Amino acid sequence: MKAKEKSRYLDGPQLRAWRKGRKWTAEKLAEFAGVSVYAVRSWESGRLEVPRYCERLIEERERFEVLEGVIDNEVMRRITAPG
């Protein structure tokens, strides 16, 4: 059986900063990641390492936020464009 991949880049304080930067609660991050609030708190405190899959979810969320911003800007441009 293959061992779970561990995050190589994201640590607990970085995860907490990412979450708080989006004004997410630990509960919302837990729901997003499909884990318990205890797991989120364990990652953020350093008791457990942030798993690689969680890091990947965050990377995908950030890509979505960028895309969402591009779409919003394009919609606003079209709405406010003359003619």
Rosetta silent file (secondary structure, phi, psi, omega in degrees, C-alpha in Angstrom):
SEQUENCE: MKAKEKSRYLDGPQLRAWRKGRKWTAEKLAEFAGVSVYAVRSWESGRLEVPRYCERLIEERERFEVLEGVIDNEVMRRITAPG
SCORE:     score description
SCORE:     0.000 S_00000001
   1 L     0.000  135.465 -178.578    0.000    0.000    0.000 S_00000001
   2 L   -77.176  135.331  178.159    1.308    3.425   -0.953 S_00000001
   3 L   -70.877  150.147  178.072    1.898    5.877    1.897 S_00000001
   4 L   -64.994  139.551  176.528   -0.082    9.118    1.864 S_00000001
   5 L   -73.067  137.195  176.323    1.763   12.014    0.294 S_00000001
   6 E  -103.237  152.310  178.802    2.619   14.747    2.755 S_00000001
   7 L   -63.626  137.807  176.795    2.724   18.416    1.913 S_00000001
   8 L  -102.741  -10.630 -170.646    6.175   19.649    1.045 S_00000001
   9 L  -124.567  -35.752 -172.936    5.316   23.312    0.952 S_00000001
  10 L   -98.699  122.636  176.567    2.347   24.244    3.116 S_00000001
  11 L  -108.944  178.168 -175.525    2.713   24.251    6.895 S_00000001
  12 H   -57.494  -50.882  179.152    0.179   24.940    9.633 S_00000001
  13 H   -61.333  -34.756  177.434    0.735   28.686   10.018 S_00000001
  14 H   -67.511  -40.645  177.668    0.556   29.133    6.239 S_00000001
  15 H   -62.049  -45.195  179.040   -2.687   27.171    6.129 S_00000001
  16 H   -61.520  -43.614  179.139   -4.148   29.312    8.913 S_00000001
  17 H   -62.678  -41.042  178.401   -3.069   32.505    7.107 S_00000001
  18 H   -61.345  -46.795 -178.968   -4.645   31.264    3.863 S_00000001
  19 H   -62.315  -48.581 -177.630   -7.884   30.451    5.664 S_00000001
  20 H   -67.915  -31.608  176.978   -8.049   33.739    7.554 S_00000001
  21 H   -63.193  -23.226  177.818   -7.175   35.682    4.411 S_00000001
  22 L  -101.006    3.773 -178.676  -10.405   34.397    2.928 S_00000001
  23 L    58.741   37.419  176.575  -12.316   35.015    6.164 S_00000001
  24 L   -92.953  144.588  170.792  -13.068   31.300    6.410 S_00000001
  25 L   -82.109  166.248  174.113  -13.733   29.585    9.702 S_00000001
  26 H   -61.827  -33.189  178.799  -12.009   26.323   10.572 S_00000001
  27 H   -64.182  -41.512  179.891  -15.425   24.744   10.049 S_00000001
  28 H   -67.385  -41.666  177.519  -15.659   26.064    6.485 S_00000001
  29 H   -63.490  -40.341  178.539  -12.146   24.834    5.651 S_00000001
  30 H   -60.986  -44.045  178.612  -12.997   21.443    7.154 S_00000001
  31 H   -63.478  -44.505  179.521  -16.116   21.211    4.995 S_00000001
  32 H   -59.461  -42.578 -176.865  -14.159   22.303    1.900 S_00000001
  33 H   -86.241   -9.616 -179.696  -11.438   19.701    2.539 S_00000001
  34 L    72.640   35.511 -179.182  -13.872   16.967    3.590 S_00000001
  35 L  -131.643  178.025  177.695  -12.317   16.526    7.019 S_00000001
  36 L   -81.867  160.143  174.659  -13.156   17.228   10.632 S_00000001
  37 H   -62.829  -34.488  177.529  -12.549   20.555   12.340 S_00000001
  38 H   -58.527  -40.759  179.185  -10.186   18.636   14.626 S_00000001
  39 H   -63.895  -44.971  179.240   -8.050   17.753   11.586 S_00000001
  40 H   -59.729  -46.560 -179.483   -7.895   21.392   10.470 S_00000001
  41 H   -65.165  -34.350  177.668   -6.911   22.520   13.955 S_00000001
  42 H   -67.988  -38.578  176.659   -4.301   19.759   14.150 S_00000001
  43 H   -65.630  -48.121 -175.556   -2.781   20.879   10.850 S_00000001
  44 H   -65.402  -31.170 -179.525   -2.785   24.536   11.832 S_00000001
  45 H   -84.117  -12.807 -178.424   -1.197   23.839   15.222 S_00000001
  46 L    90.543    1.156  177.277    1.483   21.603   13.723 S_00000001
  47 L   -64.453  -35.745  176.466    0.330   18.452   15.524 S_00000001
  48 L  -126.640  147.336  175.303   -0.232   16.891   12.099 S_00000001
  49 L   -73.493  147.141  175.993    1.351   17.748    8.772 S_00000001
  50 L   -69.840  121.798 -178.727   -0.889   19.277    6.136 S_00000001
  51 E   -68.926  151.810 -178.186   -1.560   16.453    3.664 S_00000001
  52 H   -59.408  -37.092 -178.395   -0.630   16.984    0.024 S_00000001
  53 H   -62.974  -33.501  178.607   -4.232   16.523   -1.143 S_00000001
  54 H   -67.804  -41.134  176.699   -5.287   19.493    0.998 S_00000001
  55 H   -60.595  -41.206  178.641   -2.558   21.585   -0.557 S_00000001
  56 H   -64.678  -40.113  176.353   -3.817   20.573   -3.998 S_00000001
  57 H   -58.909  -42.626 -179.871   -7.371   21.575   -3.071 S_00000001
  58 H   -65.838  -41.929  177.473   -6.092   24.984   -2.033 S_00000001
  59 H   -59.539  -43.585  179.614   -4.121   25.361   -5.270 S_00000001
  60 H   -66.691  -38.939  177.783   -7.260   24.551   -7.259 S_00000001
  61 H   -61.694  -41.800  178.935   -9.331   26.978   -5.175 S_00000001
  62 H   -64.849  -39.101  176.037   -6.812   29.731   -5.898 S_00000001
  63 H   -62.355  -41.609  178.200   -6.991   28.991   -9.628 S_00000001
  64 H   -62.027  -43.296 -179.877  -10.770   29.181   -9.414 S_00000001
  65 H   -61.224  -39.665  177.673  -10.589   32.538   -7.595 S_00000001
  66 H   -64.530  -48.205  179.675   -8.368   33.933  -10.359 S_00000001
  67 H   -61.175  -42.065  178.702  -10.706   32.626  -13.048 S_00000001
  68 H   -59.960  -40.973  177.791  -13.702   33.965  -11.165 S_00000001
  69 H   -64.960  -40.896  178.338  -12.055   37.407  -11.061 S_00000001
  70 H   -63.283  -44.882  179.743  -11.338   37.323  -14.795 S_00000001
  71 H   -63.858  -44.990  178.932  -14.932   36.380  -15.556 S_00000001
  72 H   -59.311  -43.364  179.669  -16.289   39.081  -13.233 S_00000001
  73 H   -63.331  -41.191  179.677  -14.056   41.692  -14.898 S_00000001
  74 H   -66.318  -41.781  178.213  -15.180   40.620  -18.378 S_00000001
  75 H   -62.660  -45.667  179.319  -18.843   40.729  -17.402 S_00000001
  76 H   -63.424  -38.951  178.904  -18.427   44.202  -15.915 S_00000001
  77 H   -61.529  -43.790 -179.152  -16.553   45.373  -19.019 S_00000001
  78 H   -69.508  -36.731  179.832  -19.391   44.190  -21.244 S_00000001
  79 H   -66.543  -40.967 -174.727  -22.079   45.694  -19.027 S_00000001
  80 H   -92.108   -4.894 -179.651  -20.401   49.087  -18.908 S_00000001
  81 L   -69.101  137.772  177.930  -19.166   49.172  -22.509 S_00000001
  82 L   -67.379  144.991  169.426  -20.865   51.793  -24.636 S_00000001
  83 L    78.787    0.000    0.000  -23.191   50.720  -27.342 S_00000001
